[in-house]
Amino acid sequence: MTSTNPIFDIRGVNHLALVCKDMAKTVEFYRDILGMPLTKTIDFPEGRGQHFFFDIGNGDSLAFFWFPDAPEATPGVAAPAFLPTRGPFKSGHGSMNHIAFNVPAEKFDEYYERLQERGVEVTQVLNHDDSPKQSSADMHPGVFVRSVYFFDPDGICLEFASWTAELGDKHVAHDPMRADGTKAVGLIVKEALAKNDEAVIA
């Protein structure tokens, strides 16, 4: 599904900036294990820190700050304390829960094996579908994305993900929850149904 932003000509993610504890370990993981080219390094004046950029494809970058006096990590608040299927995957409001890197569907299984060969601890493959469990151990026509999750050296949750279905209006079928735990009924589903009706009429 392709869509157009009528207000701003936003062209994807320029960079996502995270914070690491050890820039050397971060370089070893992202450049040497995941193969992401290191494209820019910055040393801040007066020893205030560093800022390094890695190429993640499509002109997008993943960036890291290193600050000598940064607060310690807070798993379960700023990021998940566990990988999916291994414990609670929630994190706090305003946190970055995980980063999903898009990988080719035809290479997904090969990349899953390659991560393990390179010493990365990974979850089992999750074939996400619309079943009650929302995932399957096997591929089938209802799977819309495949995922595997792993942590970086700072406990940042990463994902390799491959779309296996073309998404469209039928995939937008749930009204969003409000802060008080109630659904904003009709905010999305009514609009999606109307679009589907218009498509049928057309």
VENQUITA-V472190 format. One record per residue. N is the residue number from 1. RES is the residue in one letter. PHI is phi as a letter, one per 40 degrees, with the letter a starting at -180 (none if undefined). PSI is psi in whole degrees, -180 to 180 (NA if undefined). Layout:
N/RES/PHI/PSI  N/RES/PHI/PSI
//
This chain:
1/M/none/129  2/T/b/144  3/S/a/162  4/T/b/137  5/N/c/113  6/P/c/-6  7/I/b/-48  8/F/b/142  9/D/c/72  10/I/c/128  11/R/b/60  12/G/g/-159  13/V/b/121  14/N/c/-56  15/H/a/152  16/L/b/125  17/A/b/123  18/L/b/177  19/V/b/131  20/C/b/163  21/K/c/-33  22/D/b/104  23/M/c/-34  24/A/c/-45  25/K/c/-35  26/T/c/-43  27/V/c/-45  28/E/c/-37  29/F/c/-55  30/Y/c/-39  31/R/c/-49  32/D/c/-33  33/I/c/-49  34/L/c/-10  35/G/g/18  36/M/c/123  37/P/c/137  38/L/c/117  39/T/b/-21  40/K/a/136  41/T/b/140  42/I/b/129  43/D/b/119  44/F/c/147  45/P/c/156  46/E/g/27  47/G/g/24  48/R/c/-9  49/G/i/-169  50/Q/b/162  51/H/a/114  52/F/b/146  53/F/b/136  54/F/b/140  55/D/c/121  56/I/b/15  57/G/g/159  58/N/f/24  59/G/g/7  60/D/c/156  61/S/b/152  62/L/b/125  63/A/b/152  64/F/b/137  65/F/c/147  66/W/b/123  67/F/b/133  68/P/c/-22  69/D/b/29  70/A/c/147  71/P/c/156  72/E/c/159  73/A/c/152  74/T/b/76  75/P/d/139  76/G/g/-9  77/V/b/-66  78/A/c/-20  79/A/a/163  80/P/c/146  81/A/c/-21  82/F/b/157  83/L/c/155  84/P/d/141  85/T/g/-5  86/R/b/4  87/G/i/-177  88/P/d/132  89/F/b/8  90/K/c/159  91/S/a/172  92/G/c/163  93/H/d/135  94/G/g/1  95/S/c/167  96/M/b/109  97/N/c/-49  98/H/a/166  99/I/b/128  100/A/b/118  101/F/c/129  102/N/c/125  103/V/b/154  104/P/c/135  105/A/d/-36  106/E/c/-12  107/K/b/3  108/F/d/-52  109/D/c/-38  110/E/c/-42  111/Y/c/-34  112/Y/d/-46  113/E/c/-39  114/R/c/-39  115/L/d/-46  116/Q/c/-40  117/E/c/-29  118/R/c/12  119/G/g/17  120/V/c/126  121/E/c/122  122/V/b/160  123/T/c/174  124/Q/c/164  125/V/c/133  126/L/b/117  127/N/c/96  128/H/c/131  129/D/a/-173  130/D/b/21  131/S/c/168  132/P/d/-35  133/K/c/-14  134/Q/g/10  135/S/a/160  136/S/b/150  137/A/c/-21  138/D/b/155  139/M/c/141  140/H/a/170  141/P/c/-20  142/G/c/-6  143/V/c/129  144/F/b/-20  145/V/a/145  146/R/b/142  147/S/b/149  148/V/b/140  149/Y/b/150  150/F/a/162  151/F/c/151  152/D/c/-179  153/P/c/-20  154/D/c/8  155/G/g/17  156/I/c/127  157/C/c/125  158/L/b/157  159/E/a/139  160/F/c/126  161/A/b/142  162/S/b/120  163/W/c/136  164/T/b/5  165/A/a/152  166/E/c/118  167/L/c/145  168/G/a/-168  169/D/d/-33  170/K/c/-18  171/H/c/-5  172/V/b/94  173/A/b/16  174/H/b/132  175/D/c/146  176/P/c/154  177/M/c/147  178/R/c/170  179/A/c/-29  180/D/c/5  181/G/g/6  182/T/c/159  183/K/c/143  184/A/c/78  185/V/c/131  186/G/g/-9  187/L/c/-37  188/I/b/-48  189/V/c/-42  190/K/c/-42  191/E/c/-42  192/A/c/-41  193/L/c/-39  194/A/c/-41  195/K/c/-42  196/N/c/-40  197/D/c/-42  198/E/c/-39  199/A/c/-38  200/V/c/-44  201/I/c/-41  202/A/c/NA
//
